[in-house]
Amino acid sequence: MANSENPELSIIILNFNVKELLLNCLESIFQSKGKLDWWQVIVVDNASDDGSVGALKVKYKTAPHSSSGNTIELIENKTNLGFAAGNNVGVKRAKAPVILFLNPDTLIVNHAIQKSLETLLSNPDFGALTCKVELPDERLDYSCHRGFPNPWNSFCYFSGLAKLFPRSPIFSGYTASYLDARKAHEIDCATGAFLMVRKIAGDQINWWDKDYFWNGEDIEFCYSLKMKGWKIYFYPEVKIIHYKGSSSGLWKTSALKVSKEERLKTATHGVSAMRIFYKKHYYKKYPPLLRDFVLWGIKLLEHYRKFRIITGMRYE
């Protein structure tokens, strides 16, 4: 039987300067939690300077006295370690056989956690699962339902071919919009905003790849799981709400204002993640001319994204 020393689920939330969103996220978790749910809730703070840690200590018990109450375990990193390394710190504290990585700019709707956990545990070949992740305007967050960004899929996505032919598996391989997002099915890549993972699967890939600072880690994570033979599952029977980009400020769905300097920094990290993933998994598979063309395209994208930030534009 699950108890405070042997919870059924460990929830890891990595926070960076989104205090109010974090508090709302935690409140939604505890509101959805039932008397029979034994969860370990771990908050890893990446050296926030917005009062996040102080607010947590005021509102919650910050020692693991009981998995049945509104108790959190708080880890205070002295520096901003980024998404991958920051979450890996939380993994070391996790006690459960299943870990849910949850963004602080999300809200749990009804019993999304319980039903996702039940589905994952009922299918031993599932290494990871994500639910339906909705943006505040009820659109699907495309990041929860994707293919891998190989050169062809990436070209179709950035050229607009995926939008022109959303039902074609040839052109919409990255967005995976040719698959019915109303039904549960296997996918290539889920989102780190809500990623439920078997501990045995995560251990096999040594968890998050620290070569990534921000963005791209979830793609690398899912790719590594698939290479080990695990399935990634999209489960749209339940959902969460995601105020996407609230730490980076790059998306219109962000609930916070982020400085231009911070947005430029995160845009650079995002494009860097593309370069890292490409070099790790695709670079050697293609002829030299195509290799250089892709890297040139990534560099061009970086300049374009920085231009959008300087001119005040944000992603949809």
Buried (B, 14 or more C-beta within 10 A) or exposed (E): EBEBEEBBBBBBBBBBBBBBBBBBBBBBBBEBBEEEBBBBBBBBBBBBEBEBBEBBEEEBBBEBEEBBEBBBBBBBBEEBBBBBBBBBBBBEBBBBBBBBBBBBBBBBBEBBBBBBBEBBBEEEEBBBBBBBBBBBEEEBBBBBBBBBBBBEBBBBBBEEBBEEBEEBEEBBBBBBBBBEBEEBEEBBBBBBBBBBBBBEBBEBBEBBBBBBBBBBBBBBBBBBBBEEEBBBBBBBEBBBBBBBBBBBBBBEBBBBEBEEEBBBBBBBBBBBBBBBBBBBBBBEEBEEEEBEBBBEBBEEBBEEBBEBBEEEEBBE
